[in-house]
């Protein structure tokens, strides 16, 4: 069993502006953690540092050898592929059952053969979630995963996902601006303050 993901004195500066300031925190294994804070206070940067996409001062431990499944703020679907083909590209061969189940979970079964340009913004968001779910991985990293979904759909989709996360004891980190969403679906809430500190 892993011991979680630990940030020790993590700081990040862009062109003289401090985005994260001496952040130390332990993300618990098998738990859902929501990351909140004002716009521009380093939430997305923190996720990128955890994923190794940004360097930083300080130490990040516990991400070694992991297979993260990621949903960025942009859906990042290849426009020339169908929705199902986008999932197949990331998941690789032999994942037909996982892809079918993920599309069903995100209520996208009937859109499997459509191109991204034929999908609404909310459907593209659900497609990005379906891709991450089908890929699997041992940690989910989600940046504003429910943006673009109307309230009823968000409640339904997020509820199904949260139930799955808890059943699988999945380690999940997700950024949100919605305090009600954080309270409903997260085990722990982390709040970044002005200046990028906890």
C-alpha positions as CSV (number, residue, x, y, z in Angstrom):
1,X,0.0,0.0,0.0
2,X,1.3,3.4,-0.9
3,X,1.6,6.2,1.6
4,X,0.0,8.9,-0.5
5,X,1.5,11.9,-2.2
6,X,3.5,14.4,-0.2
7,X,4.4,18.0,-1.0
8,X,7.2,19.4,1.1
9,X,7.9,23.2,0.8
10,X,6.7,23.4,-2.8
11,X,7.0,26.8,-4.4
12,X,6.6,28.1,-8.0
13,X,7.3,31.4,-9.5
14,X,6.5,32.6,-13.0
15,X,8.3,35.7,-14.3
16,X,8.7,37.1,-10.9
17,X,5.2,36.3,-9.7
18,X,4.8,33.7,-6.9
19,X,2.1,31.2,-7.9
20,X,2.7,28.7,-5.1
21,X,4.3,29.6,-1.8
22,X,5.9,26.9,0.5
23,X,3.1,24.4,0.1
24,X,3.3,21.3,2.3
25,X,0.6,18.7,2.3
26,X,-0.1,15.0,2.2
27,X,-2.8,13.7,-0.2
28,X,-4.1,10.5,1.3
29,X,-4.1,7.2,-0.6
30,X,-7.5,5.9,-1.6
31,X,-9.2,9.2,-0.8
32,X,-10.8,12.0,-2.9
33,X,-9.2,15.4,-2.4
34,X,-10.7,18.6,-3.7
35,X,-8.4,21.6,-4.4
36,X,-10.1,25.0,-4.1
37,X,-9.0,28.6,-4.2
38,X,-9.4,31.9,-6.1
39,X,-8.6,32.0,-9.8
40,X,-4.9,32.4,-10.6
41,X,-3.8,31.0,-7.3
42,X,-1.9,28.0,-8.6
43,X,-4.5,25.2,-8.6
44,X,-3.8,24.0,-12.1
45,X,0.0,24.6,-11.6
46,X,-0.1,22.4,-8.5
47,X,-1.6,19.6,-10.6
48,X,1.0,20.1,-13.3
49,X,3.8,19.9,-10.7
50,X,2.3,16.6,-9.3
51,X,2.2,15.2,-12.9
52,X,5.8,16.3,-13.6
53,X,4.8,18.8,-16.3
54,X,6.2,21.7,-14.3
55,X,9.3,22.0,-12.2
56,X,9.3,23.6,-8.8
57,X,11.3,24.4,-5.7
58,X,10.7,21.9,-2.9
59,X,10.0,18.1,-3.0
60,X,7.2,16.0,-4.4
61,X,7.2,12.4,-3.4
62,X,4.8,9.5,-3.9
63,X,4.2,10.0,-7.6
64,X,7.0,7.6,-8.7
65,X,5.8,4.7,-10.8
66,X,2.2,5.8,-10.9
67,X,-0.1,5.7,-14.0
68,X,-2.2,8.9,-13.7
69,X,-5.4,9.3,-15.6
70,X,-5.8,13.0,-16.3
71,X,-8.6,15.4,-17.4
72,X,-7.2,18.9,-18.2
73,X,-9.3,22.0,-18.4
74,X,-9.4,21.6,-22.2
75,X,-11.0,18.3,-23.4
76,X,-8.1,17.7,-25.8
77,X,-10.0,15.4,-28.2
78,X,-8.4,14.8,-31.6
79,X,-10.9,16.3,-34.1
80,X,-10.4,13.8,-36.9
81,X,-11.2,10.7,-34.7
82,X,-14.6,9.6,-33.5
83,X,-15.3,9.7,-29.7
84,X,-14.7,6.0,-29.4
85,X,-11.4,6.2,-31.5
86,X,-10.2,9.0,-29.1
87,X,-10.6,6.6,-26.2
88,X,-9.0,3.7,-28.1
89,X,-6.0,5.8,-28.9
90,X,-5.3,6.5,-25.2
91,X,-6.4,3.1,-23.8
92,X,-4.7,0.9,-26.4
93,X,-5.8,-2.6,-27.6
94,X,-7.9,-5.0,-25.5
95,X,-9.8,-2.3,-23.6
96,X,-13.2,-2.6,-25.5
97,X,-15.1,-3.5,-22.3
98,X,-13.6,-0.6,-20.3
99,X,-14.3,1.8,-23.2
100,X,-17.9,0.6,-23.5
101,X,-18.5,0.9,-19.8
102,X,-16.9,4.4,-19.6
103,X,-19.1,5.7,-22.4
104,X,-22.2,4.3,-20.8
105,X,-21.2,5.7,-17.4
106,X,-20.9,9.2,-19.0
107,X,-24.2,8.7,-20.9
108,X,-22.3,8.9,-24.3
109,X,-23.1,5.4,-25.8
110,X,-25.1,6.9,-28.6
111,X,-22.4,9.4,-29.5
112,X,-19.5,6.9,-29.8
113,X,-19.2,7.3,-33.5
114,X,-19.5,11.1,-33.6
115,X,-16.5,13.4,-34.1
116,X,-15.7,16.0,-31.5
117,X,-17.2,18.8,-33.7
118,X,-20.5,17.1,-33.5
119,X,-20.5,17.1,-29.7
120,X,-21.6,20.0,-27.4
121,X,-19.1,21.4,-24.9
122,X,-20.7,19.4,-22.1
123,X,-20.5,16.2,-24.2
124,X,-16.8,16.9,-24.9
125,X,-16.2,17.3,-21.2
126,X,-17.9,14.0,-20.5
127,X,-15.8,12.4,-23.3
128,X,-12.6,13.5,-21.6
129,X,-13.9,12.0,-18.3
130,X,-14.8,8.8,-20.2
131,X,-11.3,8.6,-21.6
132,X,-9.7,8.9,-18.2
133,X,-12.1,6.3,-16.7
134,X,-11.4,3.8,-19.5
135,X,-7.7,4.3,-19.2
136,X,-7.8,3.4,-15.6
137,X,-4.6,4.3,-13.9
138,X,-4.0,4.3,-10.2
139,X,-4.7,7.9,-9.6
140,X,-7.2,10.4,-11.2
141,X,-6.1,14.0,-11.6
142,X,-9.0,16.2,-12.7
143,X,-9.0,19.9,-13.5
144,X,-12.5,21.4,-13.3
145,X,-14.0,18.1,-14.5
146,X,-17.7,19.1,-14.5
147,X,-17.4,22.5,-16.2
148,X,-20.0,22.9,-18.9
149,X,-22.5,20.4,-17.5
150,X,-25.9,21.7,-16.5
151,X,-26.8,21.2,-12.8
152,X,-29.0,18.1,-13.2
153,X,-26.5,16.3,-15.5
154,X,-23.6,17.3,-13.2
155,X,-25.3,15.9,-10.2
156,X,-26.0,12.7,-12.0
157,X,-22.6,12.2,-13.5
158,X,-20.6,13.3,-10.5
159,X,-22.7,11.1,-8.2
160,X,-22.0,8.1,-10.3
161,X,-18.3,8.9,-10.5
162,X,-18.0,9.5,-6.7
163,X,-19.7,6.1,-6.0
164,X,-17.2,4.4,-8.3
165,X,-14.3,6.2,-6.7
166,X,-15.3,5.1,-3.3
167,X,-16.1,1.5,-4.3
168,X,-12.6,1.2,-5.9
169,X,-10.9,3.3,-3.1
170,X,-9.4,5.4,-5.9
171,X,-7.0,8.2,-5.2
172,X,-8.5,11.3,-6.8
173,X,-7.4,14.9,-6.9
174,X,-9.8,17.4,-8.4
175,X,-9.8,21.1,-8.8
176,X,-13.1,22.9,-8.4
177,X,-14.5,26.4,-7.7
178,X,-17.8,24.9,-6.4
179,X,-17.8,24.5,-2.6
180,X,-21.0,22.4,-2.7
181,X,-19.4,20.1,-5.2
182,X,-16.3,19.8,-3.0
183,X,-18.3,19.1,0.1
184,X,-20.5,16.5,-1.6
185,X,-17.8,14.4,-3.4
186,X,-14.5,14.9,-1.6
187,X,-13.1,13.4,1.6
188,X,-10.7,16.3,2.1
189,X,-10.8,19.9,0.9
190,X,-7.5,21.8,0.3
191,X,-7.8,25.6,0.0
192,X,-5.1,27.7,-1.7
193,X,-5.0,31.3,-0.4
194,X,-4.0,34.5,-2.1
195,X,-0.3,34.2,-2.9
196,X,-0.6,30.4,-3.4
197,X,-0.2,29.2,0.2
198,X,-2.3,26.8,2.2
